[in-house]
């Protein structure tokens, strides 16, 4: 299984694209502005989109991508999977024939360009041999993360936290998985810790306490995502320091890396 990072920024600027991951060639996790770097041919290969939540930075390119591929998807609609609340937000605020055409009923209700499918945290979905499991998240709107595993026997999991604040349920599940890599958000620096808490995002000092929840026997690389462009250097400097300035439950420091667009995970 291959995971290509299309975008992983918490906002836009030059070379900063918002969250989207391409699984192999046919599945998207989130549909932020990074999707805009795909060719039309690459977009046409995508059959399933799994959304973490309804915020614009995670869905911005979904309506535009549908417009791009619409003529070729009649009779084989793009499947969008998300929590029921996220699907309702899409119906009410995006595909409402005011902000964007309702492609779930175009060109007809019987043969739409897109179909919407509700998911549930903890209930895996099989997509052509791969397992995609929604994970708990704690955000300002109903949200989830995802664990994705390829079809190979005993394949490890690629784990994405989604947008979240402190989340014991997430770690309870992740500690039961054989993880190859964890992608976890840290949107704000410690200077903005109060704003991060209000918006239900992580800051480095809260990330430090969250990473202490990883099972002591677990070892895997941790990739920081969703940093705000103006704060990225500060956030990563603070993340690099926290193992040095506070006691850790581990005998060795965490393997923490900054995630960038274009990175490819080979699992």
N, C-alpha and C positions, 0 to 999 in steps of 0.2 A: 504494500500500500504506500502511496506517495501523497504527501500533504504539501501543497505549494501555498506560500503566504502571498496573497494578492495585496492585502492592506492590513495594517496593525496599529495605526495611529489613533490617538484619541480625538483628533481634529484634522482639518485639512490645511496644507501649505504646500509649497513646492516639494515634491518627493515624499509627501506625507499623504497616504491614502488610508481611509478608514476600513474597519474590520471586514475581512473576507478571507476564507481559506478554501482552496480547491482540493477536494479529495479525489485522487486519481484524475480522471478527466470529466466525471459525470455528476459529481455531488459538490454543492457549495455549503459551507457552514457560514452563515450570515452573508449579506449582500451589500456591504458598504461600497465606498467609492473605488476601492481596489478592483472591483469587477470591470470598471471602465477600461482597464488595460488589456482585457481579453479581446481577441479578434471575434468577429461574428461567427466564424467557424467554430471557435472554442466555446462560445456561448451556446451554439446549437447542440453541442455534445452534452450539455448539462441537462439532466432529467429531474433531479431532486435538489431542493434548497431547504436547509434546516436553519431556522432563525432562532436566535437566543432570546430576543425581545423586540419591542416595537420602536425603539428609539431610532431617530433618523440616521445616525451614523452607522447603523447596522442593517438598514433596509433601503438606503438611498438609491442604489442602482437597480433594485428589483423592478420597479415600474418601468425604468428606461430599458432594461434588458428585455423585458417582455415585449416592449414595442419593437425592439430590434429583431426578435426571433418570431414574432407573431405569425407572419405569413407561412412559416415552415412548421408551426406547432399545431395547426388545426388537425384534429384526429389523434394527436399524441401530446396532450397537455403537459406543461411543466408542473410538477408536484411540489407544493410548498408545505412544509411540515413545521408546526409551531404550537405553543401552548394555546388553548382556546382563547384566552384574553388577547394574545397577540394577533390571532386571526381576526377577532372581532375588531381590533384597532385598525387592521388593514382594510376590512370591509367598510368601516365607518368613516375613516379619515383619509384613505388613499384611493382605493378602488370604488369611488363613489360617484363617478361621472362629473365631478366638480374639480377635484385635484388631479384625477387621472381616470381614463376609461376603466370600466369594470370588466377586466379581462376574464373574470370568472364566469361571465355571461356573454362574452364575445368570441367569435362571431355569432354564437348562439348558446343558449343555456345547455343544449344537448351536446355541443362540440366546442367547449371553451378553450382558450389558450392556456389557462392556469386552473388547477384544482387545489383546494385548501384542505389540509389534513391535520386534525388535532392530535397532539402527542401528550404524554403524561410523564412526569418525572419518575425515573426508576423503571420505566417500561421500555425495553429496547425495541428498535425497529430494524428489520433486516433489509438491506438494499444491495441486491446482487452479490450476496455472500459476505458483505461487510456488516458489522453490528454497530449501530449508532444508538447510544443510550443517553437520554436527557438526564442531566445532573442537577441537584439543587443549587439555586443561586439566591442571593439576598440583595435585591436592587430596588430602585425607586418605583419600578413597574414590575408586574409579573415577568419573571425571567428564568432562564436555565443556562447551564453549561452543557458540554457534551463530552462523552468518552467514545472514541471511535477505534474499532479493531478490524484488521483485515481478515480475509477468509482462511489464512493459513492456520494449521493446528497450533494451539498454544501461542498464537500471535499476541504481542504486547499491545497495550492501549496507548493511544495519543489522547491527551486530556486537555480540554480548554475550559477555563473557569467561567467564561462569559463575564459580564459586568456584575460585580458583587462586592459586598462588604464582608464583615465577619460571618463565617458560615460553617458551624460545626457539622451539619449534615453532609456538606460537600466532602469534608475530610473523612468522615465515617465511611462513605462509599469508596472514595479514592484509595484509602488504605487497604481495601479489599481487592484492588486490582493490581495486575502486573503492569506497571506504567513504564513506557519508554521515554516519554517527555511530557512535561507539564507546561502549558502556556497559561499564565495567570496575569490578570490586569493589575496595574498600579498607576492610577490615572493622575494622582496629585502628589506633590512633594509634601514633606512634613510641615512646611510653612502653611500649607493649605489643608491641614489635617481636619479642621472643623468643617470646611466646605466638602471635603471628601466624605466625611461621616454623614453630612446632610444629604449629599447626592448618592450615598451608598456606593462609594468606590473605596478602593484601598489607597493608603499612603504607605511609604516605606516602613514606618514604625509599626503599623498595624499588619503589614505583610510579614514582618519578622515574627510576630506572635502567631500569625496564621501558619507559617511554615513550621513552627514548633509542633504543629498537630500531625505532621508527617510521621508515620511509623518509624521507629528508630532503626529498623532493619532495612528500610527503603532507601535506595540511592538512584536518582535519575536527574538529568539536567532540567533546570527551571528557566523558562523564557519569560521575560517581562514584556507585556504588551499594553496597548491602550494609553501610553504616556502622551501627555499634551505636548505639542511641539516646543512651546516656550519653556517647558519644565523638564524635558527629557534628560538633559545633562545633569541637572540637580537631582532628579529622581534616581538616576543610575548611580550617582556618586553616593547618595544616602543609602541606597540598597547595598552597594559595595562595602559600606562602612559598618552595617548593623551587626554583622557577625563579630566585628572587632570590638564593639563598644558595649555589648550586652552579653550576658551569659547565654550560651546555647546548650540545648539538651544533647547536642551531637558532639562527638569527638573531633569531627572534621567540619569545615565550613560547607555551606550549601554550594552547589555548582550552579551559579546564577548567571544568565546571559541576557543581553538585550536582543529582542526580536526585531528583525527588519524585513521590509517587503522584499520579496524575491527569495527569501530563505526557503529551502526545501527539506522536509523531513522524509527520510526513506525508512520505512518500517517493514 
